[in-house]
């Protein structure tokens, strides 16, 4: 059960990449904060 398939690996990499991309965009973060508060 410890074996990680290539698809799972790519999936996790994509999620990590998307999160990093979102965090690196200050404009989107600012509008996000403004919408909340």
Residue pairs with C-beta under 8 A, 6 or more apart in sequence:
22 28
22 29
23 29
